[in-house]
Amino acid sequence: MVPARRGGMDDRRLFGEMLLEAGLVSRPGLESGLEAQRLGGGRIGFNLLRLGLVTPAEFYLYLRDTVGILSPDLIETLLTGPAVDLLPARIAHHHGIVPIRVQDGFLSLALADADNPMLLKGLEDLTGLRVDPLVCPPSLIAGVLDRFYPSELEPGVWFRAFGDGVFALSDRRRGIRPLRPEAVRPEAPPSHWLRALGGEAIRRGARSIRLEPRRRDIEATFVVLGGARETVRLPAGIHAGLGRLIEGLARIGTRGRVVPRDGRIIWLVDDRRIAVSVRGVPGLEGEGFTLDLRAERMESIDGRALAADLPSFAAATARIADRGRGLLLLAGTSVVEARAGLAAFLALLEGRRPKRAAIGDWAAGGSLPVLAGRSDEEEVPTAPLLARALRDDPEVLALPWIDGPEWARAAIAASRDRIVVAPVQAADGPGAARRLRQAGPGLIGPAADSDIGVLGVRAMERLCAACRRPCDPASILNAAGAGSAAVRGDYFLSHGCPECRGSGTLALEPVLEYLDLAAAVGAGRPEVFEPATPGGWRRRSSLFQAGLRKAAAGHIDAREPIRFLLHEQS
């Protein structure tokens, strides 16, 4: 993937020939891409993607094996020190882009799609530099965004690289509250308008909000229980900003220009979570959005079925229970996933080690009492919380999110005398291992008497029986290589009917993977702390493969594991 301006025809054809040999592009398609490169410059991969001559999903999976080989210097800079100060965090998160470096007046830019023809021109006007786009796997870009850019871009607005975006409708502790739509000024930030719409929907008892831009205004329709509709008019001038905020939070702006565009946002109403399914459809006066409000419902976990699906996790749980000490990290992106991981562990524990305690919000996590309510690290010191939790010498201790060296050290120290469970904000098990190392380098060693494991948890949407339709994702799955080849079974997806999106409930299925971190460290396998090497990501057990098995069995929407594979798996 050498820039056209720096090499001759042989350099430019190198990557194209590799794509041709891999069957990702036809010979006429490659010739068309080379001609576009000759006329307009840029890299051959970007031109092929821009012209629609390669399938994005197959291309992303192929790039996982090749991008680090073809552009090692750029990828090394991207992973260790990108030029993040050149672009605002909101733009980087919304478009899924990262500035890599500036050299000879060119800005090397990591991006995942070429669907927005004005993006590069706008970035050139913003930075005053010529933009040289480097197509990278979306999951690689997500990891860089997560590490180098802040996620909370304004109070109560979290653009997250992994999992769903989070938006606070109200938070009494931080002074965030929604206004009535008629009280919001036209020039107010888009977040104020979205907060007002969400608050109004809850006040009216609505299950859906439909935003339709008109010539003179925006028609906001609240669909309440029973199908009744109540409409209010909003200023037309807020549409662009409000639409971009919804797109960014729902992460549909980074998934290409597919129609309809689907995503999800988590709304927080103080301590209550509302899952909002978002659908964007182009219209005559601009893109319209439908926001369906849904309460999350996690499917229960059966201990026997779990032991059969994850024998390594069942064996580790039995070993920890017998020894009475060890550390289990729960890799997830939300409290719902952390609670599902805790429920899975308790299901396998089967009543052993009954003396239990918890720090933080584990009210829905089983028989563990909540000792200290919400335990944000910046508000409550670690030591007093631990002292209170350890006062009765519990056999099982659940800690709050590990997001810094203090809690990481406390978790490992406490696990020497008892069983400790702690959630880590990460996309999967290897991601949690890297988080732990970043939080406290040297904390994990090859000590033979330490049991440290990571349970990766992902909540994937269940199929709706009323609107499911068969699909054939073989072209994507076969490109994932032999280690991730398609599991035999029937694959379905749900297009979103009133039975599911309008039901007010989001049914979720827990998908799990287990990584024995202590065994990997003891065996001298440092790769558990690093992004997968070329080809290595295909062979290791992953949440993608676990989700794929559930999709083949007809339990979950086939798009769920595929989106995870392409956009989040490390």
GINORBEL-V965832 format. One record per helix or strand of 2 or more residues. SS is the DSSP state (H for helix, E for strand). FROM is the first residue (numbers start at 1). TO is the last residue. If there is no record, write none. Layout:
[[SS:FROM:TO] [SS:FROM:TO]]
This chain:
[[H:4:6] [H:9:21] [H:27:40] [H:44:50] [H:56:70] [H:72:81] [H:84:86] [H:89:95] [E:98:103] [E:106:111] [H:119:127] [E:130:135] [H:138:148] [E:152:154] [E:157:158] [E:165:171] [H:172:174] [H:181:183] [H:190:204] [E:206:213] [E:217:224] [E:229:235] [H:236:250] [E:261:269] [E:272:281] [E:288:298] [H:303:309] [H:311:323] [E:326:332] [H:335:349] [E:356:358] [H:382:389] [E:396:402] [H:405:414] [E:419:425] [H:429:439] [E:452:462] [E:468:470] [H:474:478] [H:482:484] [E:492:494] [E:505:516] [H:517:522] [H:526:529] [H:536:539] [H:543:552] [H:558:567]]
